[in-house]
Amino acid sequence: MDAGERVVRGIKRGDLYIMTHTEFKEGVEARCNAIVRAFPDETPNPRYSEVFPFLTYNEIYDKQEAVPAL
């Protein structure tokens, strides 16, 4: 499948992210894991969630579905 078809499919589905090449998945996963590991291992301050709810969690990320093969 070419990248254009994947983009069109992602737009039609309303995908939050449209990734066109599976070859980059391992690198993206490693980068995301490194970011998570960089956070301090502390108990979160509950007040931050009240003051900055848009920074502490956004349910838009829950809407991204797995991309089925064509």
PDB file of N, CA, C, O and CB in Angstrom:
ATOM      1  N   MET A   1       0.859  -1.164   0.000  1.00  0.00           N
ATOM      2  CA  MET A   1       0.000   0.000   0.000  1.00  0.00           C
ATOM      3  C   MET A   1       0.907   1.229   0.000  1.00  0.00           C
ATOM      4  O   MET A   1       1.944   1.236   0.662  1.00  0.00           O
ATOM      5  CB  MET A   1      -0.978  -0.003   1.230  1.00  0.00           C
ATOM      6  N   ASP A   2       0.533   2.229  -0.713  1.00  0.00           N
ATOM      7  CA  ASP A   2       1.394   3.419  -0.721  1.00  0.00           C
ATOM      8  C   ASP A   2       0.933   4.433   0.330  1.00  0.00           C
ATOM      9  O   ASP A   2      -0.171   4.335   0.867  1.00  0.00           O
ATOM     10  CB  ASP A   2       1.399   4.073  -2.123  1.00  0.00           C
ATOM     11  N   ALA A   3       1.792   5.397   0.607  1.00  0.00           N
ATOM     12  CA  ALA A   3       1.541   6.369   1.674  1.00  0.00           C
ATOM     13  C   ALA A   3       0.259   7.163   1.429  1.00  0.00           C
ATOM     14  O   ALA A   3      -0.479   7.450   2.372  1.00  0.00           O
ATOM     15  CB  ALA A   3       2.723   7.325   1.802  1.00  0.00           C
ATOM     16  N   GLY A   4      -0.007   7.515   0.187  1.00  0.00           N
ATOM     17  CA  GLY A   4      -1.205   8.288  -0.126  1.00  0.00           C
ATOM     18  C   GLY A   4      -2.475   7.571   0.290  1.00  0.00           C
ATOM     19  O   GLY A   4      -3.387   8.194   0.833  1.00  0.00           O
ATOM     20  N   GLU A   5      -2.547   6.273   0.043  1.00  0.00           N
ATOM     21  CA  GLU A   5      -3.729   5.495   0.439  1.00  0.00           C
ATOM     22  C   GLU A   5      -3.879   5.473   1.952  1.00  0.00           C
ATOM     23  O   GLU A   5      -4.989   5.567   2.477  1.00  0.00           O
ATOM     24  CB  GLU A   5      -3.638   4.058  -0.103  1.00  0.00           C
ATOM     25  N   ARG A   6      -2.763   5.348   2.644  1.00  0.00           N
ATOM     26  CA  ARG A   6      -2.813   5.337   4.113  1.00  0.00           C
ATOM     27  C   ARG A   6      -3.293   6.687   4.652  1.00  0.00           C
ATOM     28  O   ARG A   6      -4.058   6.742   5.615  1.00  0.00           O
ATOM     29  CB  ARG A   6      -1.422   4.995   4.698  1.00  0.00           C
ATOM     30  N   VAL A   7      -2.845   7.755   4.032  1.00  0.00           N
ATOM     31  CA  VAL A   7      -3.262   9.092   4.464  1.00  0.00           C
ATOM     32  C   VAL A   7      -4.753   9.280   4.237  1.00  0.00           C
ATOM     33  O   VAL A   7      -5.459   9.761   5.123  1.00  0.00           O
ATOM     34  CB  VAL A   7      -2.468  10.180   3.716  1.00  0.00           C
ATOM     35  N   VAL A   8      -5.236   8.909   3.069  1.00  0.00           N
ATOM     36  CA  VAL A   8      -6.669   9.039   2.770  1.00  0.00           C
ATOM     37  C   VAL A   8      -7.485   8.207   3.749  1.00  0.00           C
ATOM     38  O   VAL A   8      -8.493   8.677   4.275  1.00  0.00           O
ATOM     39  CB  VAL A   8      -6.971   8.604   1.314  1.00  0.00           C
ATOM     40  N   ARG A   9      -7.055   6.971   3.997  1.00  0.00           N
ATOM     41  CA  ARG A   9      -7.780   6.116   4.940  1.00  0.00           C
ATOM     42  C   ARG A   9      -7.798   6.747   6.325  1.00  0.00           C
ATOM     43  O   ARG A   9      -8.834   6.748   6.991  1.00  0.00           O
ATOM     44  CB  ARG A   9      -7.144   4.713   5.002  1.00  0.00           C
ATOM     45  N   GLY A  10      -6.657   7.287   6.769  1.00  0.00           N
ATOM     46  CA  GLY A  10      -6.578   7.908   8.088  1.00  0.00           C
ATOM     47  C   GLY A  10      -7.471   9.124   8.206  1.00  0.00           C
ATOM     48  O   GLY A  10      -8.096   9.341   9.245  1.00  0.00           O
ATOM     49  N   ILE A  11      -7.535   9.918   7.155  1.00  0.00           N
ATOM     50  CA  ILE A  11      -8.410  11.096   7.163  1.00  0.00           C
ATOM     51  C   ILE A  11      -9.864  10.667   7.240  1.00  0.00           C
ATOM     52  O   ILE A  11     -10.643  11.232   8.008  1.00  0.00           O
ATOM     53  CB  ILE A  11      -8.174  11.964   5.910  1.00  0.00           C
ATOM     54  N   LYS A  12     -10.229   9.680   6.454  1.00  0.00           N
ATOM     55  CA  LYS A  12     -11.623   9.197   6.472  1.00  0.00           C
ATOM     56  C   LYS A  12     -12.006   8.633   7.833  1.00  0.00           C
ATOM     57  O   LYS A  12     -13.142   8.801   8.276  1.00  0.00           O
ATOM     58  CB  LYS A  12     -11.830   8.126   5.395  1.00  0.00           C
ATOM     59  N   ARG A  13     -11.074   7.969   8.497  1.00  0.00           N
ATOM     60  CA  ARG A  13     -11.350   7.383   9.811  1.00  0.00           C
ATOM     61  C   ARG A  13     -11.288   8.419  10.927  1.00  0.00           C
ATOM     62  O   ARG A  13     -11.776   8.174  12.030  1.00  0.00           O
ATOM     63  CB  ARG A  13     -10.365   6.263  10.100  1.00  0.00           C
ATOM     64  N   GLY A  14     -10.692   9.574  10.647  1.00  0.00           N
ATOM     65  CA  GLY A  14     -10.528  10.579  11.682  1.00  0.00           C
ATOM     66  C   GLY A  14      -9.384  10.252  12.629  1.00  0.00           C
ATOM     67  O   GLY A  14      -9.419  10.631  13.799  1.00  0.00           O
ATOM     68  N   ASP A  15      -8.365   9.548  12.130  1.00  0.00           N
ATOM     69  CA  ASP A  15      -7.239   9.165  12.970  1.00  0.00           C
ATOM     70  C   ASP A  15      -6.504  10.396  13.502  1.00  0.00           C
ATOM     71  O   ASP A  15      -6.358  11.397  12.800  1.00  0.00           O
ATOM     72  CB  ASP A  15      -6.275   8.271  12.187  1.00  0.00           C
ATOM     73  N   LEU A  16      -6.055  10.309  14.723  1.00  0.00           N
ATOM     74  CA  LEU A  16      -5.268  11.366  15.336  1.00  0.00           C
ATOM     75  C   LEU A  16      -3.866  11.399  14.728  1.00  0.00           C
ATOM     76  O   LEU A  16      -3.310  12.469  14.482  1.00  0.00           O
ATOM     77  CB  LEU A  16      -5.192  11.168  16.862  1.00  0.00           C
ATOM     78  N   TYR A  17      -3.315  10.233  14.494  1.00  0.00           N
ATOM     79  CA  TYR A  17      -2.004  10.103  13.871  1.00  0.00           C
ATOM     80  C   TYR A  17      -2.137   9.232  12.631  1.00  0.00           C
ATOM     81  O   TYR A  17      -2.905   8.271  12.615  1.00  0.00           O
ATOM     82  CB  TYR A  17      -0.965   9.505  14.862  1.00  0.00           C
ATOM     83  N   ILE A  18      -1.393   9.570  11.610  1.00  0.00           N
ATOM     84  CA  ILE A  18      -1.361   8.753  10.394  1.00  0.00           C
ATOM     85  C   ILE A  18       0.106   8.427  10.121  1.00  0.00           C
ATOM     86  O   ILE A  18       0.874   9.281   9.679  1.00  0.00           O
ATOM     87  CB  ILE A  18      -2.035   9.498   9.159  1.00  0.00           C
ATOM     88  N   MET A  19       0.471   7.201  10.387  1.00  0.00           N
ATOM     89  CA  MET A  19       1.838   6.755  10.162  1.00  0.00           C
ATOM     90  C   MET A  19       1.862   5.944   8.871  1.00  0.00           C
ATOM     91  O   MET A  19       1.045   5.044   8.675  1.00  0.00           O
ATOM     92  CB  MET A  19       2.374   5.915  11.372  1.00  0.00           C
ATOM     93  N   THR A  20       2.790   6.268   8.011  1.00  0.00           N
ATOM     94  CA  THR A  20       2.785   5.656   6.679  1.00  0.00           C
ATOM     95  C   THR A  20       3.798   4.535   6.493  1.00  0.00           C
ATOM     96  O   THR A  20       3.662   3.733   5.570  1.00  0.00           O
ATOM     97  CB  THR A  20       3.037   6.701   5.658  1.00  0.00           C
ATOM     98  N   HIS A  21       4.805   4.464   7.346  1.00  0.00           N
ATOM     99  CA  HIS A  21       5.859   3.467   7.143  1.00  0.00           C
ATOM    100  C   HIS A  21       6.136   2.712   8.449  1.00  0.00           C
ATOM    101  O   HIS A  21       6.583   3.310   9.428  1.00  0.00           O
ATOM    102  CB  HIS A  21       7.156   4.142   6.625  1.00  0.00           C
ATOM    103  N   THR A  22       5.878   1.433   8.462  1.00  0.00           N
ATOM    104  CA  THR A  22       6.085   0.630   9.669  1.00  0.00           C
ATOM    105  C   THR A  22       7.560   0.548  10.062  1.00  0.00           C
ATOM    106  O   THR A  22       7.880   0.198  11.198  1.00  0.00           O
ATOM    107  CB  THR A  22       5.533  -0.772   9.461  1.00  0.00           C
ATOM    108  N   GLU A  23       8.439   0.862   9.148  1.00  0.00           N
ATOM    109  CA  GLU A  23       9.877   0.794   9.434  1.00  0.00           C
ATOM    110  C   GLU A  23      10.296   1.763  10.548  1.00  0.00           C
ATOM    111  O   GLU A  23      11.330   1.560  11.184  1.00  0.00           O
ATOM    112  CB  GLU A  23      10.672   1.094   8.165  1.00  0.00           C
ATOM    113  N   PHE A  24       9.504   2.810  10.787  1.00  0.00           N
ATOM    114  CA  PHE A  24       9.849   3.805  11.794  1.00  0.00           C
ATOM    115  C   PHE A  24       9.271   3.493  13.171  1.00  0.00           C
ATOM    116  O   PHE A  24       9.573   4.194  14.137  1.00  0.00           O
ATOM    117  CB  PHE A  24       9.376   5.155  11.349  1.00  0.00           C
ATOM    118  N   LYS A  25       8.445   2.453  13.275  1.00  0.00           N
ATOM    119  CA  LYS A  25       7.740   2.158  14.525  1.00  0.00           C
ATOM    120  C   LYS A  25       8.692   1.917  15.691  1.00  0.00           C
ATOM    121  O   LYS A  25       8.473   2.448  16.780  1.00  0.00           O
ATOM    122  CB  LYS A  25       6.849   0.949  14.342  1.00  0.00           C
ATOM    123  N   GLU A  26       9.728   1.139  15.489  1.00  0.00           N
ATOM    124  CA  GLU A  26      10.655   0.816  16.575  1.00  0.00           C
ATOM    125  C   GLU A  26      11.346   2.082  17.114  1.00  0.00           C
ATOM    126  O   GLU A  26      11.509   2.232  18.325  1.00  0.00           O
ATOM    127  CB  GLU A  26      11.711  -0.197  16.087  1.00  0.00           C
ATOM    128  N   GLY A  27      11.744   2.970  16.228  1.00  0.00           N
ATOM    129  CA  GLY A  27      12.387   4.207  16.656  1.00  0.00           C
ATOM    130  C   GLY A  27      11.444   5.132  17.402  1.00  0.00           C
ATOM    131  O   GLY A  27      11.834   5.756  18.389  1.00  0.00           O
ATOM    132  N   VAL A  28      10.209   5.224  16.939  1.00  0.00           N
ATOM    133  CA  VAL A  28       9.214   6.072  17.618  1.00  0.00           C
ATOM    134  C   VAL A  28       8.908   5.504  18.999  1.00  0.00           C
ATOM    135  O   VAL A  28       8.796   6.250  19.971  1.00  0.00           O
ATOM    136  CB  VAL A  28       7.907   6.181  16.776  1.00  0.00           C
ATOM    137  N   GLU A  29       8.773   4.191  19.083  1.00  0.00           N
ATOM    138  CA  GLU A  29       8.499   3.549  20.366  1.00  0.00           C
ATOM    139  C   GLU A  29       9.658   3.783  21.342  1.00  0.00           C
ATOM    140  O   GLU A  29       9.423   4.066  22.517  1.00  0.00           O
ATOM    141  CB  GLU A  29       8.256   2.036  20.171  1.00  0.00           C
ATOM    142  N   ALA A  30      10.887   3.670  20.876  1.00  0.00           N
ATOM    143  CA  ALA A  30      12.054   3.898  21.735  1.00  0.00           C
ATOM    144  C   ALA A  30      12.076   5.341  22.233  1.00  0.00           C
ATOM    145  O   ALA A  30      12.382   5.591  23.398  1.00  0.00           O
ATOM    146  CB  ALA A  30      13.362   3.575  20.976  1.00  0.00           C
ATOM    147  N   ARG A  31      11.753   6.289  21.354  1.00  0.00           N
ATOM    148  CA  ARG A  31      11.727   7.704  21.733  1.00  0.00           C
ATOM    149  C   ARG A  31      10.653   7.953  22.793  1.00  0.00           C
ATOM    150  O   ARG A  31      10.913   8.622  23.793  1.00  0.00           O
ATOM    151  CB  ARG A  31      11.473   8.594  20.493  1.00  0.00           C
ATOM    152  N   CYS A  32       9.454   7.420  22.578  1.00  0.00           N
ATOM    153  CA  CYS A  32       8.368   7.614  23.549  1.00  0.00           C
ATOM    154  C   CYS A  32       8.721   6.990  24.899  1.00  0.00           C
ATOM    155  O   CYS A  32       8.455   7.583  25.945  1.00  0.00           O
ATOM    156  CB  CYS A  32       7.055   7.007  23.015  1.00  0.00           C
ATOM    157  N   ASN A  33       9.314   5.805  24.881  1.00  0.00           N
ATOM    158  CA  ASN A  33       9.716   5.147  26.128  1.00  0.00           C
ATOM    159  C   ASN A  33      10.786   5.948  26.857  1.00  0.00           C
ATOM    160  O   ASN A  33      10.772   6.017  28.086  1.00  0.00           O
ATOM    161  CB  ASN A  33      10.228   3.734  25.845  1.00  0.00           C
ATOM    162  N   ALA A  34      11.711   6.554  26.122  1.00  0.00           N
ATOM    163  CA  ALA A  34      12.750   7.385  26.741  1.00  0.00           C
ATOM    164  C   ALA A  34      12.129   8.613  27.400  1.00  0.00           C
ATOM    165  O   ALA A  34      12.566   9.025  28.474  1.00  0.00           O
ATOM    166  CB  ALA A  34      13.800   7.816  25.693  1.00  0.00           C
ATOM    167  N   ILE A  35      11.129   9.194  26.775  1.00  0.00           N
ATOM    168  CA  ILE A  35      10.441  10.352  27.354  1.00  0.00           C
ATOM    169  C   ILE A  35       9.766   9.957  28.662  1.00  0.00           C
ATOM    170  O   ILE A  35       9.870  10.682  29.652  1.00  0.00           O
ATOM    171  CB  ILE A  35       9.399  10.926  26.362  1.00  0.00           C
ATOM    172  N   VAL A  36       9.082   8.828  28.682  1.00  0.00           N
ATOM    173  CA  VAL A  36       8.400   8.373  29.889  1.00  0.00           C
ATOM    174  C   VAL A  36       9.420   8.103  31.003  1.00  0.00           C
ATOM    175  O   VAL A  36       9.176   8.443  32.161  1.00  0.00           O
ATOM    176  CB  VAL A  36       7.568   7.100  29.595  1.00  0.00           C
ATOM    177  N   ARG A  37      10.545   7.502  30.660  1.00  0.00           N
ATOM    178  CA  ARG A  37      11.580   7.216  31.669  1.00  0.00           C
ATOM    179  C   ARG A  37      12.199   8.496  32.236  1.00  0.00           C
ATOM    180  O   ARG A  37      12.759   8.468  33.332  1.00  0.00           O
ATOM    181  CB  ARG A  37      12.679   6.340  31.062  1.00  0.00           C
ATOM    182  N   ALA A  38      12.111   9.599  31.523  1.00  0.00           N
ATOM    183  CA  ALA A  38      12.707  10.856  31.973  1.00  0.00           C
ATOM    184  C   ALA A  38      11.893  11.547  33.066  1.00  0.00           C
ATOM    185  O   ALA A  38      12.392  12.475  33.704  1.00  0.00           O
ATOM    186  CB  ALA A  38      12.866  11.791  30.801  1.00  0.00           C
ATOM    187  N   PHE A  39      10.675  11.122  33.292  1.00  0.00           N
ATOM    188  CA  PHE A  39       9.870  11.716  34.353  1.00  0.00           C
ATOM    189  C   PHE A  39      10.376  11.252  35.708  1.00  0.00           C
ATOM    190  O   PHE A  39      10.803  10.106  35.850  1.00  0.00           O
ATOM    191  CB  PHE A  39       8.383  11.357  34.179  1.00  0.00           C
ATOM    192  N   PRO A  40      10.333  12.139  36.719  1.00  0.00           N
ATOM    193  CA  PRO A  40      10.748  11.748  38.068  1.00  0.00           C
ATOM    194  C   PRO A  40       9.829  10.659  38.610  1.00  0.00           C
ATOM    195  O   PRO A  40       8.633  10.639  38.317  1.00  0.00           O
ATOM    196  CB  PRO A  40      10.749  12.969  39.013  1.00  0.00           C
ATOM    197  N   ASP A  41      10.390   9.772  39.389  1.00  0.00           N
ATOM    198  CA  ASP A  41       9.616   8.696  40.011  1.00  0.00           C
ATOM    199  C   ASP A  41       9.092   9.204  41.353  1.00  0.00           C
ATOM    200  O   ASP A  41       9.591   8.837  42.417  1.00  0.00           O
ATOM    201  CB  ASP A  41      10.486   7.396  40.196  1.00  0.00           C
ATOM    202  N   GLU A  42       8.073  10.057  41.270  1.00  0.00           N
ATOM    203  CA  GLU A  42       7.484  10.680  42.457  1.00  0.00           C
ATOM    204  C   GLU A  42       5.971  10.545  42.403  1.00  0.00           C
ATOM    205  O   GLU A  42       5.399  10.280  41.346  1.00  0.00           O
ATOM    206  CB  GLU A  42       7.894  12.172  42.564  1.00  0.00           C
ATOM    207  N   THR A  43       5.342  10.725  43.528  1.00  0.00           N
ATOM    208  CA  THR A  43       3.886  10.750  43.574  1.00  0.00           C
ATOM    209  C   THR A  43       3.419  12.057  42.934  1.00  0.00           C
ATOM    210  O   THR A  43       3.885  13.132  43.309  1.00  0.00           O
ATOM    211  CB  THR A  43       3.357  10.614  45.048  1.00  0.00           C
ATOM    212  N   PRO A  44       2.503  11.970  41.973  1.00  0.00           N
ATOM    213  CA  PRO A  44       2.015  13.191  41.324  1.00  0.00           C
ATOM    214  C   PRO A  44       1.270  14.106  42.300  1.00  0.00           C
ATOM    215  O   PRO A  44       0.612  13.641  43.230  1.00  0.00           O
ATOM    216  CB  PRO A  44       1.100  12.830  40.159  1.00  0.00           C
ATOM    217  N   ASN A  45       1.386  15.381  42.074  1.00  0.00           N
ATOM    218  CA  ASN A  45       0.688  16.381  42.862  1.00  0.00           C
ATOM    219  C   ASN A  45      -0.749  16.469  42.328  1.00  0.00           C
ATOM    220  O   ASN A  45      -0.943  16.886  41.186  1.00  0.00           O
ATOM    221  CB  ASN A  45       1.420  17.778  42.797  1.00  0.00           C
ATOM    222  N   PRO A  46      -1.754  16.093  43.117  1.00  0.00           N
ATOM    223  CA  PRO A  46      -3.138  16.106  42.624  1.00  0.00           C
ATOM    224  C   PRO A  46      -3.630  17.499  42.228  1.00  0.00           C
ATOM    225  O   PRO A  46      -4.546  17.624  41.415  1.00  0.00           O
ATOM    226  CB  PRO A  46      -4.055  15.538  43.677  1.00  0.00           C
ATOM    227  N   ARG A  47      -3.043  18.516  42.782  1.00  0.00           N
ATOM    228  CA  ARG A  47      -3.451  19.894  42.458  1.00  0.00           C
ATOM    229  C   ARG A  47      -3.165  20.220  40.994  1.00  0.00           C
ATOM    230  O   ARG A  47      -3.905  20.989  40.380  1.00  0.00           O
ATOM    231  CB  ARG A  47      -2.722  20.902  43.374  1.00  0.00           C
ATOM    232  N   TYR A  48      -2.106  19.649  40.428  1.00  0.00           N
ATOM    233  CA  TYR A  48      -1.775  19.913  39.022  1.00  0.00           C
ATOM    234  C   TYR A  48      -2.912  19.495  38.099  1.00  0.00           C
ATOM    235  O   TYR A  48      -3.207  20.179  37.119  1.00  0.00           O
ATOM    236  CB  TYR A  48      -0.487  19.180  38.628  1.00  0.00           C
ATOM    237  N   SER A  49      -3.546  18.377  38.411  1.00  0.00           N
ATOM    238  CA  SER A  49      -4.665  17.909  37.586  1.00  0.00           C
ATOM    239  C   SER A  49      -5.839  18.874  37.627  1.00  0.00           C
ATOM    240  O   SER A  49      -6.584  19.001  36.655  1.00  0.00           O
ATOM    241  CB  SER A  49      -5.118  16.531  38.045  1.00  0.00           C
ATOM    242  N   GLU A  50      -5.999  19.546  38.746  1.00  0.00           N
ATOM    243  CA  GLU A  50      -7.075  20.526  38.864  1.00  0.00           C
ATOM    244  C   GLU A  50      -6.744  21.810  38.114  1.00  0.00           C
ATOM    245  O   GLU A  50      -7.609  22.391  37.459  1.00  0.00           O
ATOM    246  CB  GLU A  50      -7.349  20.836  40.333  1.00  0.00           C
ATOM    247  N   VAL A  51      -5.507  22.249  38.206  1.00  0.00           N
ATOM    248  CA  VAL A  51      -5.098  23.517  37.607  1.00  0.00           C
ATOM    249  C   VAL A  51      -4.769  23.366  36.124  1.00  0.00           C
ATOM    250  O   VAL A  51      -5.065  24.254  35.325  1.00  0.00           O
ATOM    251  CB  VAL A  51      -3.895  24.082  38.347  1.00  0.00           C
ATOM    252  N   PHE A  52      -4.158  22.240  35.759  1.00  0.00           N
ATOM    253  CA  PHE A  52      -3.707  22.019  34.377  1.00  0.00           C
ATOM    254  C   PHE A  52      -4.285  20.728  33.792  1.00  0.00           C
ATOM    255  O   PHE A  52      -3.512  19.880  33.347  1.00  0.00           O
ATOM    256  CB  PHE A  52      -2.176  21.972  34.323  1.00  0.00           C
ATOM    257  N   PRO A  53      -5.594  20.544  33.772  1.00  0.00           N
ATOM    258  CA  PRO A  53      -6.134  19.264  33.295  1.00  0.00           C
ATOM    259  C   PRO A  53      -5.775  18.968  31.844  1.00  0.00           C
ATOM    260  O   PRO A  53      -5.643  17.803  31.467  1.00  0.00           O
ATOM    261  CB  PRO A  53      -7.636  19.255  33.446  1.00  0.00           C
ATOM    262  N   PHE A  54      -5.616  19.993  31.037  1.00  0.00           N
ATOM    263  CA  PHE A  54      -5.286  19.783  29.627  1.00  0.00           C
ATOM    264  C   PHE A  54      -3.846  19.324  29.443  1.00  0.00           C
ATOM    265  O   PHE A  54      -3.498  18.810  28.380  1.00  0.00           O
ATOM    266  CB  PHE A  54      -5.521  21.060  28.839  1.00  0.00           C
ATOM    267  N   LEU A  55      -3.005  19.498  30.455  1.00  0.00           N
ATOM    268  CA  LEU A  55      -1.612  19.058  30.370  1.00  0.00           C
ATOM    269  C   LEU A  55      -1.386  17.699  31.019  1.00  0.00           C
ATOM    270  O   LEU A  55      -0.447  16.985  30.665  1.00  0.00           O
ATOM    271  CB  LEU A  55      -0.709  20.081  31.017  1.00  0.00           C
ATOM    272  N   THR A  56      -2.248  17.341  31.971  1.00  0.00           N
ATOM    273  CA  THR A  56      -2.035  16.085  32.676  1.00  0.00           C
ATOM    274  C   THR A  56      -2.707  14.898  31.994  1.00  0.00           C
ATOM    275  O   THR A  56      -2.283  13.758  32.181  1.00  0.00           O
ATOM    276  CB  THR A  56      -2.536  16.204  34.085  1.00  0.00           C
ATOM    277  N   TYR A  57      -3.753  15.156  31.204  1.00  0.00           N
ATOM    278  CA  TYR A  57      -4.409  14.061  30.477  1.00  0.00           C
ATOM    279  C   TYR A  57      -5.321  14.646  29.411  1.00  0.00           C
ATOM    280  O   TYR A  57      -5.955  15.680  29.620  1.00  0.00           O
ATOM    281  CB  TYR A  57      -5.215  13.144  31.446  1.00  0.00           C
ATOM    282  N   ASN A  58      -5.380  13.987  28.287  1.00  0.00           N
ATOM    283  CA  ASN A  58      -6.297  14.393  27.229  1.00  0.00           C
ATOM    284  C   ASN A  58      -6.892  13.134  26.614  1.00  0.00           C
ATOM    285  O   ASN A  58      -6.173  12.308  26.051  1.00  0.00           O
ATOM    286  CB  ASN A  58      -5.575  15.266  26.147  1.00  0.00           C
ATOM    287  N   GLU A  59      -8.199  12.996  26.724  1.00  0.00           N
ATOM    288  CA  GLU A  59      -8.852  11.771  26.243  1.00  0.00           C
ATOM    289  C   GLU A  59      -8.835  11.631  24.724  1.00  0.00           C
ATOM    290  O   GLU A  59      -9.244  10.594  24.202  1.00  0.00           O
ATOM    291  CB  GLU A  59     -10.278  11.735  26.726  1.00  0.00           C
ATOM    292  N   ILE A  60      -8.375  12.640  24.011  1.00  0.00           N
ATOM    293  CA  ILE A  60      -8.292  12.509  22.553  1.00  0.00           C
ATOM    294  C   ILE A  60      -7.370  11.349  22.162  1.00  0.00           C
ATOM    295  O   ILE A  60      -7.570  10.714  21.127  1.00  0.00           O
ATOM    296  CB  ILE A  60      -7.787  13.824  21.922  1.00  0.00           C
ATOM    297  N   TYR A  61      -6.360  11.078  22.995  1.00  0.00           N
ATOM    298  CA  TYR A  61      -5.425   9.994  22.682  1.00  0.00           C
ATOM    299  C   TYR A  61      -6.090   8.620  22.788  1.00  0.00           C
ATOM    300  O   TYR A  61      -5.632   7.660  22.170  1.00  0.00           O
ATOM    301  CB  TYR A  61      -4.217  10.056  23.616  1.00  0.00           C
ATOM    302  N   ASP A  62      -7.153   8.527  23.557  1.00  0.00           N
ATOM    303  CA  ASP A  62      -7.878   7.253  23.686  1.00  0.00           C
ATOM    304  C   ASP A  62      -8.641   6.906  22.409  1.00  0.00           C
ATOM    305  O   ASP A  62      -9.021   5.753  22.207  1.00  0.00           O
ATOM    306  CB  ASP A  62      -8.852   7.315  24.869  1.00  0.00           C
ATOM    307  N   LYS A  63      -8.861   7.890  21.557  1.00  0.00           N
ATOM    308  CA  LYS A  63      -9.677   7.679  20.359  1.00  0.00           C
ATOM    309  C   LYS A  63      -8.895   7.068  19.205  1.00  0.00           C
ATOM    310  O   LYS A  63      -9.496   6.582  18.246  1.00  0.00           O
ATOM    311  CB  LYS A  63     -10.280   8.984  19.916  1.00  0.00           C
ATOM    312  N   GLN A  64      -7.560   7.085  19.277  1.00  0.00           N
ATOM    313  CA  GLN A  64      -6.763   6.501  18.200  1.00  0.00           C
ATOM    314  C   GLN A  64      -6.909   4.982  18.229  1.00  0.00           C
ATOM    315  O   GLN A  64      -6.628   4.335  19.238  1.00  0.00           O
ATOM    316  CB  GLN A  64      -5.267   6.912  18.327  1.00  0.00           C
ATOM    317  N   GLU A  65      -7.347   4.438  17.124  1.00  0.00           N
ATOM    318  CA  GLU A  65      -7.529   3.002  17.013  1.00  0.00           C
ATOM    319  C   GLU A  65      -6.372   2.393  16.264  1.00  0.00           C
ATOM    320  O   GLU A  65      -5.627   3.086  15.572  1.00  0.00           O
ATOM    321  CB  GLU A  65      -8.846   2.670  16.322  1.00  0.00           C
ATOM    322  N   ALA A  66      -6.224   1.073  16.407  1.00  0.00           N
ATOM    323  CA  ALA A  66      -5.218   0.349  15.642  1.00  0.00           C
ATOM    324  C   ALA A  66      -5.581   0.417  14.162  1.00  0.00           C
ATOM    325  O   ALA A  66      -6.759   0.417  13.805  1.00  0.00           O
ATOM    326  CB  ALA A  66      -5.106  -1.128  16.121  1.00  0.00           C
ATOM    327  N   VAL A  67      -4.594   0.472  13.331  1.00  0.00           N
ATOM    328  CA  VAL A  67      -4.829   0.568  11.888  1.00  0.00           C
ATOM    329  C   VAL A  67      -4.852  -0.840  11.292  1.00  0.00           C
ATOM    330  O   VAL A  67      -3.850  -1.553  11.346  1.00  0.00           O
ATOM    331  CB  VAL A  67      -3.732   1.446  11.198  1.00  0.00           C
ATOM    332  N   PRO A  68      -5.974  -1.236  10.732  1.00  0.00           N
ATOM    333  CA  PRO A  68      -6.055  -2.565  10.133  1.00  0.00           C
ATOM    334  C   PRO A  68      -5.308  -2.623   8.796  1.00  0.00           C
ATOM    335  O   PRO A  68      -5.188  -1.622   8.090  1.00  0.00           O
ATOM    336  CB  PRO A  68      -7.519  -2.966   9.934  1.00  0.00           C
ATOM    337  N   ALA A  69      -4.825  -3.782   8.479  1.00  0.00           N
ATOM    338  CA  ALA A  69      -4.202  -3.977   7.164  1.00  0.00           C
ATOM    339  C   ALA A  69      -5.282  -3.940   6.092  1.00  0.00           C
ATOM    340  O   ALA A  69      -6.438  -4.277   6.350  1.00  0.00           O
ATOM    341  CB  ALA A  69      -3.415  -5.325   7.105  1.00  0.00           C
ATOM    342  N   LEU A  70      -4.905  -3.535   4.910  1.00  0.00           N
ATOM    343  CA  LEU A  70      -5.865  -3.540   3.796  1.00  0.00           C
ATOM    344  C   LEU A  70      -5.855  -4.866   3.093  1.00  0.00           C
ATOM    345  O   LEU A  70      -6.597  -5.060   2.130  1.00  0.00           O
ATOM    346  CB  LEU A  70      -5.556  -2.426   2.801  1.00  0.00           C
TER     347      LEU A  70
END
